[in-house]
């Protein structure tokens, strides 16, 4: 069995994607980290959501990185999940 697409989450270094047609690196947003609990789950949920909304791969990865970045600025596992408006605001900076 072969793997055609690989997504590597690299924490504060961002993400690396390698696939059939392209490779991408998306850098992490620089934020003050309070608690990294749930950051990976927030990333995965935001990535899936953005793909479902038909964003292209690069924009989906940036959206997910922004969501994860916001999540680590808060304590806990549920309260840190950012709202779409917060993510869009960080992306616009």
Jmol script that loads the backbone (N, CA, C; Angstrom):
load data "model"
ATOM      1  N   UNK A   1       0.840  -1.168   0.000  1.00  0.00           N
ATOM      2  CA  UNK A   1       0.000   0.000   0.000  1.00  0.00           C
ATOM      3  C   UNK A   1       0.895   1.246   0.000  1.00  0.00           C
ATOM      4  N   UNK A   2       0.579   2.186  -0.866  1.00  0.00           N
ATOM      5  CA  UNK A   2       1.339   3.432  -0.958  1.00  0.00           C
ATOM      6  C   UNK A   2       0.531   4.593  -0.421  1.00  0.00           C
ATOM      7  N   UNK A   3       1.239   5.567   0.105  1.00  0.00           N
ATOM      8  CA  UNK A   3       0.614   6.790   0.597  1.00  0.00           C
ATOM      9  C   UNK A   3       0.901   7.900  -0.405  1.00  0.00           C
ATOM     10  N   UNK A   4      -0.151   8.522  -0.943  1.00  0.00           N
ATOM     11  CA  UNK A   4       0.042   9.559  -1.957  1.00  0.00           C
ATOM     12  C   UNK A   4       0.065  10.968  -1.374  1.00  0.00           C
ATOM     13  N   UNK A   5      -0.632  11.183  -0.275  1.00  0.00           N
ATOM     14  CA  UNK A   5      -0.685  12.497   0.354  1.00  0.00           C
ATOM     15  C   UNK A   5      -0.219  12.391   1.800  1.00  0.00           C
ATOM     16  N   UNK A   6       0.654  13.323   2.194  1.00  0.00           N
ATOM     17  CA  UNK A   6       1.154  13.339   3.570  1.00  0.00           C
ATOM     18  C   UNK A   6       1.017  14.762   4.106  1.00  0.00           C
ATOM     19  N   UNK A   7       0.451  14.882   5.297  1.00  0.00           N
ATOM     20  CA  UNK A   7       0.338  16.162   5.982  1.00  0.00           C
ATOM     21  C   UNK A   7       1.045  16.018   7.320  1.00  0.00           C
ATOM     22  N   UNK A   8       2.066  16.822   7.517  1.00  0.00           N
ATOM     23  CA  UNK A   8       2.854  16.771   8.743  1.00  0.00           C
ATOM     24  C   UNK A   8       2.642  18.072   9.515  1.00  0.00           C
ATOM     25  N   UNK A   9       2.013  17.965  10.691  1.00  0.00           N
ATOM     26  CA  UNK A   9       1.849  19.131  11.562  1.00  0.00           C
ATOM     27  C   UNK A   9       3.135  19.283  12.352  1.00  0.00           C
ATOM     28  N   UNK A  10       3.693  20.506  12.329  1.00  0.00           N
ATOM     29  CA  UNK A  10       4.998  20.731  12.941  1.00  0.00           C
ATOM     30  C   UNK A  10       4.943  21.755  14.071  1.00  0.00           C
ATOM     31  N   UNK A  11       3.801  21.852  14.750  1.00  0.00           N
ATOM     32  CA  UNK A  11       3.677  22.755  15.888  1.00  0.00           C
ATOM     33  C   UNK A  11       3.938  24.198  15.525  1.00  0.00           C
ATOM     34  N   UNK A  12       4.849  24.836  16.236  1.00  0.00           N
ATOM     35  CA  UNK A  12       5.122  26.263  15.994  1.00  0.00           C
ATOM     36  C   UNK A  12       5.910  26.521  14.710  1.00  0.00           C
ATOM     37  N   UNK A  13       6.176  25.473  13.955  1.00  0.00           N
ATOM     38  CA  UNK A  13       6.837  25.635  12.651  1.00  0.00           C
ATOM     39  C   UNK A  13       5.842  25.556  11.503  1.00  0.00           C
ATOM     40  N   UNK A  14       4.582  25.278  11.801  1.00  0.00           N
ATOM     41  CA  UNK A  14       3.566  25.227  10.761  1.00  0.00           C
ATOM     42  C   UNK A  14       3.295  23.810  10.282  1.00  0.00           C
ATOM     43  N   UNK A  15       2.991  23.688   8.993  1.00  0.00           N
ATOM     44  CA  UNK A  15       2.658  22.378   8.432  1.00  0.00           C
ATOM     45  C   UNK A  15       3.386  22.165   7.111  1.00  0.00           C
ATOM     46  N   UNK A  16       3.584  20.897   6.794  1.00  0.00           N
ATOM     47  CA  UNK A  16       4.176  20.497   5.518  1.00  0.00           C
ATOM     48  C   UNK A  16       3.213  19.523   4.863  1.00  0.00           C
ATOM     49  N   UNK A  17       2.895  19.754   3.596  1.00  0.00           N
ATOM     50  CA  UNK A  17       2.048  18.854   2.829  1.00  0.00           C
ATOM     51  C   UNK A  17       2.811  18.414   1.595  1.00  0.00           C
ATOM     52  N   UNK A  18       2.757  17.130   1.310  1.00  0.00           N
ATOM     53  CA  UNK A  18       3.328  16.602   0.082  1.00  0.00           C
ATOM     54  C   UNK A  18       2.287  15.678  -0.534  1.00  0.00           C
ATOM     55  N   UNK A  19       1.957  15.925  -1.789  1.00  0.00           N
ATOM     56  CA  UNK A  19       0.922  15.132  -2.443  1.00  0.00           C
ATOM     57  C   UNK A  19       1.258  14.797  -3.873  1.00  0.00           C
ATOM     58  N   UNK A  20       0.290  14.235  -4.543  1.00  0.00           N
ATOM     59  CA  UNK A  20       0.462  13.801  -5.932  1.00  0.00           C
ATOM     60  C   UNK A  20       0.918  14.929  -6.850  1.00  0.00           C
ATOM     61  N   UNK A  21       0.336  16.097  -6.662  1.00  0.00           N
ATOM     62  CA  UNK A  21       0.608  17.172  -7.614  1.00  0.00           C
ATOM     63  C   UNK A  21       1.434  18.329  -7.062  1.00  0.00           C
ATOM     64  N   UNK A  22       1.595  18.400  -5.743  1.00  0.00           N
ATOM     65  CA  UNK A  22       2.341  19.546  -5.191  1.00  0.00           C
ATOM     66  C   UNK A  22       2.797  19.286  -3.770  1.00  0.00           C
ATOM     67  N   UNK A  23       3.727  20.127  -3.361  1.00  0.00           N
ATOM     68  CA  UNK A  23       4.173  20.166  -1.972  1.00  0.00           C
ATOM     69  C   UNK A  23       4.004  21.595  -1.479  1.00  0.00           C
ATOM     70  N   UNK A  24       3.601  21.737  -0.230  1.00  0.00           N
ATOM     71  CA  UNK A  24       3.377  23.054   0.353  1.00  0.00           C
ATOM     72  C   UNK A  24       3.946  23.119   1.759  1.00  0.00           C
ATOM     73  N   UNK A  25       4.431  24.289   2.118  1.00  0.00           N
ATOM     74  CA  UNK A  25       4.807  24.583   3.495  1.00  0.00           C
ATOM     75  C   UNK A  25       4.007  25.812   3.889  1.00  0.00           C
ATOM     76  N   UNK A  26       3.323  25.734   5.018  1.00  0.00           N
ATOM     77  CA  UNK A  26       2.590  26.877   5.549  1.00  0.00           C
ATOM     78  C   UNK A  26       3.151  27.139   6.941  1.00  0.00           C
ATOM     79  N   UNK A  27       3.658  28.330   7.130  1.00  0.00           N
ATOM     80  CA  UNK A  27       4.267  28.681   8.417  1.00  0.00           C
ATOM     81  C   UNK A  27       3.205  28.946   9.476  1.00  0.00           C
ATOM     82  N   UNK A  28       3.570  28.695  10.710  1.00  0.00           N
ATOM     83  CA  UNK A  28       2.670  28.934  11.839  1.00  0.00           C
ATOM     84  C   UNK A  28       2.557  30.435  12.099  1.00  0.00           C
ATOM     85  N   UNK A  29       1.460  30.822  12.690  1.00  0.00           N
ATOM     86  CA  UNK A  29       1.278  32.199  13.133  1.00  0.00           C
ATOM     87  C   UNK A  29       2.007  32.365  14.462  1.00  0.00           C
ATOM     88  N   UNK A  30       2.643  33.497  14.642  1.00  0.00           N
ATOM     89  CA  UNK A  30       3.378  33.765  15.880  1.00  0.00           C
ATOM     90  C   UNK A  30       2.399  34.295  16.927  1.00  0.00           C
ATOM     91  N   UNK A  31       2.222  33.533  17.994  1.00  0.00           N
ATOM     92  CA  UNK A  31       1.319  33.913  19.080  1.00  0.00           C
ATOM     93  C   UNK A  31       1.978  33.569  20.409  1.00  0.00           C
ATOM     94  N   UNK A  32       1.428  34.106  21.479  1.00  0.00           N
ATOM     95  CA  UNK A  32       1.901  33.775  22.821  1.00  0.00           C
ATOM     96  C   UNK A  32       1.171  32.515  23.280  1.00  0.00           C
ATOM     97  N   UNK A  33       1.905  31.444  23.472  1.00  0.00           N
ATOM     98  CA  UNK A  33       1.315  30.157  23.825  1.00  0.00           C
ATOM     99  C   UNK A  33       1.002  30.103  25.319  1.00  0.00           C
ATOM    100  N   UNK A  34      -0.248  29.756  25.624  1.00  0.00           N
ATOM    101  CA  UNK A  34      -0.698  29.571  27.002  1.00  0.00           C
ATOM    102  C   UNK A  34      -0.857  28.076  27.289  1.00  0.00           C
ATOM    103  N   UNK A  35      -1.517  27.353  26.378  1.00  0.00           N
ATOM    104  CA  UNK A  35      -1.821  25.936  26.588  1.00  0.00           C
ATOM    105  C   UNK A  35      -2.047  25.286  25.227  1.00  0.00           C
ATOM    106  N   UNK A  36      -1.266  24.270  24.927  1.00  0.00           N
ATOM    107  CA  UNK A  36      -1.382  23.637  23.607  1.00  0.00           C
ATOM    108  C   UNK A  36      -2.388  22.484  23.568  1.00  0.00           C
ATOM    109  N   UNK A  37      -3.099  22.266  24.694  1.00  0.00           N
ATOM    110  CA  UNK A  37      -4.120  21.224  24.719  1.00  0.00           C
ATOM    111  C   UNK A  37      -5.143  21.474  23.608  1.00  0.00           C
ATOM    112  N   UNK A  38      -5.423  20.476  22.827  1.00  0.00           N
ATOM    113  CA  UNK A  38      -6.446  20.493  21.772  1.00  0.00           C
ATOM    114  C   UNK A  38      -6.019  21.208  20.488  1.00  0.00           C
ATOM    115  N   UNK A  39      -4.803  21.715  20.414  1.00  0.00           N
ATOM    116  CA  UNK A  39      -4.375  22.426  19.205  1.00  0.00           C
ATOM    117  C   UNK A  39      -4.453  21.526  17.970  1.00  0.00           C
ATOM    118  N   UNK A  40      -4.041  20.287  18.099  1.00  0.00           N
ATOM    119  CA  UNK A  40      -4.104  19.361  16.965  1.00  0.00           C
ATOM    120  C   UNK A  40      -5.527  19.063  16.553  1.00  0.00           C
ATOM    121  N   UNK A  41      -6.414  18.901  17.532  1.00  0.00           N
ATOM    122  CA  UNK A  41      -7.824  18.663  17.226  1.00  0.00           C
ATOM    123  C   UNK A  41      -8.448  19.878  16.549  1.00  0.00           C
ATOM    124  N   UNK A  42      -8.120  21.068  17.043  1.00  0.00           N
ATOM    125  CA  UNK A  42      -8.635  22.294  16.429  1.00  0.00           C
ATOM    126  C   UNK A  42      -8.128  22.409  14.995  1.00  0.00           C
ATOM    127  N   UNK A  43      -6.837  22.123  14.779  1.00  0.00           N
ATOM    128  CA  UNK A  43      -6.277  22.152  13.433  1.00  0.00           C
ATOM    129  C   UNK A  43      -7.047  21.200  12.515  1.00  0.00           C
ATOM    130  N   UNK A  44      -7.213  19.958  12.957  1.00  0.00           N
ATOM    131  CA  UNK A  44      -7.872  18.945  12.124  1.00  0.00           C
ATOM    132  C   UNK A  44      -9.310  19.330  11.795  1.00  0.00           C
ATOM    133  N   UNK A  45     -10.039  19.822  12.787  1.00  0.00           N
ATOM    134  CA  UNK A  45     -11.419  20.231  12.551  1.00  0.00           C
ATOM    135  C   UNK A  45     -11.517  21.411  11.601  1.00  0.00           C
ATOM    136  N   UNK A  46     -10.649  22.394  11.799  1.00  0.00           N
ATOM    137  CA  UNK A  46     -10.660  23.573  10.922  1.00  0.00           C
ATOM    138  C   UNK A  46     -10.236  23.208   9.507  1.00  0.00           C
ATOM    139  N   UNK A  47      -9.284  22.305   9.376  1.00  0.00           N
ATOM    140  CA  UNK A  47      -8.829  21.862   8.057  1.00  0.00           C
ATOM    141  C   UNK A  47      -9.961  21.143   7.324  1.00  0.00           C
ATOM    142  N   UNK A  48     -10.611  20.220   7.993  1.00  0.00           N
ATOM    143  CA  UNK A  48     -11.724  19.487   7.377  1.00  0.00           C
ATOM    144  C   UNK A  48     -12.857  20.438   7.008  1.00  0.00           C
ATOM    145  N   UNK A  49     -13.166  21.362   7.902  1.00  0.00           N
ATOM    146  CA  UNK A  49     -14.234  22.333   7.654  1.00  0.00           C
ATOM    147  C   UNK A  49     -13.919  23.200   6.433  1.00  0.00           C
ATOM    148  N   UNK A  50     -12.686  23.663   6.347  1.00  0.00           N
ATOM    149  CA  UNK A  50     -12.326  24.541   5.228  1.00  0.00           C
ATOM    150  C   UNK A  50     -12.314  23.783   3.897  1.00  0.00           C
ATOM    151  N   UNK A  51     -11.907  22.532   3.912  1.00  0.00           N
ATOM    152  CA  UNK A  51     -11.983  21.729   2.691  1.00  0.00           C
ATOM    153  C   UNK A  51     -13.432  21.512   2.284  1.00  0.00           C
ATOM    154  N   UNK A  52     -14.299  21.275   3.267  1.00  0.00           N
ATOM    155  CA  UNK A  52     -15.721  21.102   2.993  1.00  0.00           C
ATOM    156  C   UNK A  52     -16.332  22.370   2.408  1.00  0.00           C
ATOM    157  N   UNK A  53     -15.791  23.520   2.814  1.00  0.00           N
ATOM    158  CA  UNK A  53     -16.262  24.809   2.276  1.00  0.00           C
ATOM    159  C   UNK A  53     -15.646  25.121   0.916  1.00  0.00           C
ATOM    160  N   UNK A  54     -14.883  24.178   0.384  1.00  0.00           N
ATOM    161  CA  UNK A  54     -14.280  24.263  -0.962  1.00  0.00           C
ATOM    162  C   UNK A  54     -13.137  25.263  -1.063  1.00  0.00           C
ATOM    163  N   UNK A  55     -12.478  25.580   0.066  1.00  0.00           N
ATOM    164  CA  UNK A  55     -11.262  26.373  -0.011  1.00  0.00           C
ATOM    165  C   UNK A  55     -10.190  25.513  -0.659  1.00  0.00           C
ATOM    166  N   UNK A  56      -9.259  26.149  -1.361  1.00  0.00           N
ATOM    167  CA  UNK A  56      -8.185  25.354  -1.965  1.00  0.00           C
ATOM    168  C   UNK A  56      -7.251  24.862  -0.855  1.00  0.00           C
ATOM    169  N   UNK A  57      -6.342  23.981  -1.213  1.00  0.00           N
ATOM    170  CA  UNK A  57      -5.487  23.324  -0.228  1.00  0.00           C
ATOM    171  C   UNK A  57      -4.670  24.332   0.580  1.00  0.00           C
ATOM    172  N   UNK A  58      -4.028  25.280  -0.073  1.00  0.00           N
ATOM    173  CA  UNK A  58      -3.201  26.262   0.624  1.00  0.00           C
ATOM    174  C   UNK A  58      -4.039  27.088   1.603  1.00  0.00           C
ATOM    175  N   UNK A  59      -5.186  27.585   1.146  1.00  0.00           N
ATOM    176  CA  UNK A  59      -6.035  28.388   2.022  1.00  0.00           C
ATOM    177  C   UNK A  59      -6.587  27.556   3.176  1.00  0.00           C
ATOM    178  N   UNK A  60      -6.880  26.291   2.929  1.00  0.00           N
ATOM    179  CA  UNK A  60      -7.353  25.407   3.987  1.00  0.00           C
ATOM    180  C   UNK A  60      -6.281  25.191   5.047  1.00  0.00           C
ATOM    181  N   UNK A  61      -5.048  25.034   4.611  1.00  0.00           N
ATOM    182  CA  UNK A  61      -3.944  24.866   5.559  1.00  0.00           C
ATOM    183  C   UNK A  61      -3.713  26.140   6.367  1.00  0.00           C
ATOM    184  N   UNK A  62      -3.780  27.292   5.728  1.00  0.00           N
ATOM    185  CA  UNK A  62      -3.625  28.569   6.451  1.00  0.00           C
ATOM    186  C   UNK A  62      -4.744  28.764   7.458  1.00  0.00           C
ATOM    187  N   UNK A  63      -5.967  28.435   7.058  1.00  0.00           N
ATOM    188  CA  UNK A  63      -7.119  28.563   7.947  1.00  0.00           C
ATOM    189  C   UNK A  63      -6.930  27.675   9.178  1.00  0.00           C
ATOM    190  N   UNK A  64      -6.516  26.453   8.953  1.00  0.00           N
ATOM    191  CA  UNK A  64      -6.306  25.510  10.054  1.00  0.00           C
ATOM    192  C   UNK A  64      -5.159  25.967  10.962  1.00  0.00           C
ATOM    193  N   UNK A  65      -4.094  26.488  10.385  1.00  0.00           N
ATOM    194  CA  UNK A  65      -2.981  27.013  11.188  1.00  0.00           C
ATOM    195  C   UNK A  65      -3.440  28.197  12.036  1.00  0.00           C
ATOM    196  N   UNK A  66      -4.267  29.056  11.463  1.00  0.00           N
ATOM    197  CA  UNK A  66      -4.779  30.203  12.215  1.00  0.00           C
ATOM    198  C   UNK A  66      -5.659  29.740  13.370  1.00  0.00           C
ATOM    199  N   UNK A  67      -6.512  28.765  13.112  1.00  0.00           N
ATOM    200  CA  UNK A  67      -7.387  28.244  14.164  1.00  0.00           C
ATOM    201  C   UNK A  67      -6.561  27.635  15.292  1.00  0.00           C
ATOM    202  N   UNK A  68      -5.563  26.847  14.942  1.00  0.00           N
ATOM    203  CA  UNK A  68      -4.709  26.217  15.953  1.00  0.00           C
ATOM    204  C   UNK A  68      -3.932  27.273  16.736  1.00  0.00           C
ATOM    205  N   UNK A  69      -3.452  28.299  16.040  1.00  0.00           N
ATOM    206  CA  UNK A  69      -2.708  29.374  16.707  1.00  0.00           C
ATOM    207  C   UNK A  69      -3.587  30.069  17.743  1.00  0.00           C
ATOM    208  N   UNK A  70      -4.809  30.364  17.384  1.00  0.00           N
ATOM    209  CA  UNK A  70      -5.712  31.007  18.342  1.00  0.00           C
ATOM    210  C   UNK A  70      -6.010  30.087  19.520  1.00  0.00           C
ATOM    211  N   UNK A  71      -6.127  28.801  19.251  1.00  0.00           N
ATOM    212  CA  UNK A  71      -6.482  27.866  20.327  1.00  0.00           C
ATOM    213  C   UNK A  71      -5.407  27.782  21.408  1.00  0.00           C
ATOM    214  N   UNK A  72      -4.144  27.944  21.047  1.00  0.00           N
ATOM    215  CA  UNK A  72      -3.076  27.827  22.046  1.00  0.00           C
ATOM    216  C   UNK A  72      -2.918  29.081  22.897  1.00  0.00           C
ATOM    217  N   UNK A  73      -3.657  30.123  22.564  1.00  0.00           N
ATOM    218  CA  UNK A  73      -3.589  31.358  23.357  1.00  0.00           C
ATOM    219  C   UNK A  73      -4.560  31.317  24.532  1.00  0.00           C
ATOM    220  N   UNK A  74      -5.274  30.179  24.686  1.00  0.00           N
ATOM    221  CA  UNK A  74      -6.285  30.026  25.740  1.00  0.00           C
ATOM    222  C   UNK A  74      -6.079  28.707  26.469  1.00  0.00           C
ATOM    223  N   UNK A  75      -6.544  28.634  27.685  1.00  0.00           N
ATOM    224  CA  UNK A  75      -6.423  27.411  28.484  1.00  0.00           C
ATOM    225  C   UNK A  75      -7.581  26.456  28.210  1.00  0.00           C
ATOM    226  N   UNK A  76      -7.277  25.160  28.313  1.00  0.00           N
ATOM    227  CA  UNK A  76      -8.316  24.147  28.252  1.00  0.00           C
ATOM    228  C   UNK A  76      -8.431  23.458  26.919  1.00  0.00           C
ATOM    229  N   UNK A  77      -9.489  22.656  26.800  1.00  0.00           N
ATOM    230  CA  UNK A  77      -9.678  21.859  25.588  1.00  0.00           C
ATOM    231  C   UNK A  77     -10.920  22.253  24.810  1.00  0.00           C
ATOM    232  N   UNK A  78     -11.907  22.897  25.444  1.00  0.00           N
ATOM    233  CA  UNK A  78     -13.116  23.274  24.721  1.00  0.00           C
ATOM    234  C   UNK A  78     -13.209  24.778  24.498  1.00  0.00           C
ATOM    235  N   UNK A  79     -12.938  25.560  25.508  1.00  0.00           N
ATOM    236  CA  UNK A  79     -13.020  27.010  25.373  1.00  0.00           C
ATOM    237  C   UNK A  79     -12.052  27.568  24.339  1.00  0.00           C
ATOM    238  N   UNK A  80     -10.913  26.940  24.101  1.00  0.00           N
ATOM    239  CA  UNK A  80      -9.966  27.495  23.137  1.00  0.00           C
ATOM    240  C   UNK A  80     -10.415  27.426  21.673  1.00  0.00           C
ATOM    241  N   UNK A  81     -11.457  26.663  21.373  1.00  0.00           N
ATOM    242  CA  UNK A  81     -11.867  26.529  19.971  1.00  0.00           C
ATOM    243  C   UNK A  81     -12.356  27.891  19.483  1.00  0.00           C
ATOM    244  N   UNK A  82     -11.652  28.475  18.501  1.00  0.00           N
ATOM    245  CA  UNK A  82     -12.004  29.824  18.049  1.00  0.00           C
ATOM    246  C   UNK A  82     -13.203  29.830  17.117  1.00  0.00           C
ATOM    247  N   UNK A  83     -13.879  30.952  17.089  1.00  0.00           N
ATOM    248  CA  UNK A  83     -14.997  31.159  16.159  1.00  0.00           C
ATOM    249  C   UNK A  83     -14.442  31.568  14.802  1.00  0.00           C
ATOM    250  N   UNK A  84     -15.230  31.360  13.765  1.00  0.00           N
ATOM    251  CA  UNK A  84     -14.803  31.684  12.407  1.00  0.00           C
ATOM    252  C   UNK A  84     -14.372  33.144  12.292  1.00  0.00           C
ATOM    253  N   UNK A  85     -15.087  34.048  12.957  1.00  0.00           N
ATOM    254  CA  UNK A  85     -14.757  35.472  12.873  1.00  0.00           C
ATOM    255  C   UNK A  85     -13.357  35.749  13.421  1.00  0.00           C
ATOM    256  N   UNK A  86     -12.990  35.045  14.472  1.00  0.00           N
ATOM    257  CA  UNK A  86     -11.660  35.220  15.051  1.00  0.00           C
ATOM    258  C   UNK A  86     -10.572  34.718  14.097  1.00  0.00           C
ATOM    259  N   UNK A  87     -10.849  33.604  13.469  1.00  0.00           N
ATOM    260  CA  UNK A  87      -9.887  33.026  12.517  1.00  0.00           C
ATOM    261  C   UNK A  87      -9.712  33.954  11.322  1.00  0.00           C
ATOM    262  N   UNK A  88     -10.827  34.429  10.779  1.00  0.00           N
ATOM    263  CA  UNK A  88     -10.764  35.350   9.636  1.00  0.00           C
ATOM    264  C   UNK A  88     -10.024  36.634  10.001  1.00  0.00           C
ATOM    265  N   UNK A  89     -10.193  37.105  11.215  1.00  0.00           N
ATOM    266  CA  UNK A  89      -9.484  38.301  11.665  1.00  0.00           C
ATOM    267  C   UNK A  89      -7.981  38.082  11.693  1.00  0.00           C
ATOM    268  N   UNK A  90      -7.531  36.935  12.228  1.00  0.00           N
ATOM    269  CA  UNK A  90      -6.102  36.631  12.251  1.00  0.00           C
ATOM    270  C   UNK A  90      -5.560  36.482  10.842  1.00  0.00           C
ATOM    271  N   UNK A  91      -6.313  35.868   9.966  1.00  0.00           N
ATOM    272  CA  UNK A  91      -5.869  35.707   8.577  1.00  0.00           C
ATOM    273  C   UNK A  91      -5.724  37.054   7.875  1.00  0.00           C
ATOM    274  N   UNK A  92      -6.541  38.024   8.278  1.00  0.00           N
ATOM    275  CA  UNK A  92      -6.504  39.337   7.640  1.00  0.00           C
ATOM    276  C   UNK A  92      -5.390  40.226   8.130  1.00  0.00           C
ATOM    277  N   UNK A  93      -4.728  39.837   9.226  1.00  0.00           N
ATOM    278  CA  UNK A  93      -3.654  40.674   9.779  1.00  0.00           C
ATOM    279  C   UNK A  93      -2.409  40.603   8.936  1.00  0.00           C
TER     280      UNK A  93
END
end "model"
wireframe off; spacefill off
backbone 0.3
color backbone group
